[in-house]
Amino acid sequence: MDIEKTDIEDIRRNVEEICAPWEGRPGNLIMILHQIQNRYSYVPRRISFEVAKRLSIPLARIYEVITFYNYFKLEPPGKNIVSVCMGTACYLKGAPSLVERLGQELGIKPGESTRDKNFYLQVVRCLGCCGLAPVLTVGQKVYSNVRPEQVPGILAEYRQGAVV
Ligand code: FES
C-alpha cells in the first residue's frame, strides 16, 4: 500500500479504527503507534498527523515517542529485515562485529535500509536462544553461532531473492 497515494478519508477511517479502542486508556499513544507499525510496517507521517488530530496532541509528542523507542520506524523498512541480537550473551560472543560486518556489506547503519530497499538492518534485545549466541535473523529465519565471515554468504541467500 502506498500511503502517499491513499485517500485521506481512508487514512482517517484507519486511524479511527486504531485509535477508538484505546480512547482514554493509559499508555494509549504507544499502543496506537505499535498498531500502526504492525499495519504499515512503519509509522507514516500522514498517519502520525491524523493521530495527532484525533488525540488532540501535538505532532511533536508523537515524534518524541517514535524517536525515543528505536523499535519504531519512520521509513518503510527494506524487504528483508536483518536483526542482530545485542542481548548479553550475543554481545559477549561477538554481536558487535556482526553489526560492523553487516554495515560494511550493506553500506548502512542499524535503523537504515539499503538504497534498493532489499535489506533493513536493526539491533534487537535477547531473542531467547542465548545458547546459540551470537544470533541474527533475516525475516523469520534464525542463524546461530554466526561469525563475521559468514555474513556475506547469509546475505547472498537474499540478494537474488533466492530465499531457501
Ligand atoms: S542474548 Fe542473544 S539470544 Fe539471548
Boltz pocket constraint, residues with backbone or C-beta under 6 A from the ligand:
constraints:
  - pocket:
      binder: B
      contacts: [[A, 85], [A, 86], [A, 87], [A, 88], [A, 89], [A, 90], [A, 91], [A, 125], [A, 126], [A, 127], [A, 128], [A, 129], [A, 130], [A, 131], [A, 133], [A, 135]]
      max_distance: 6.0
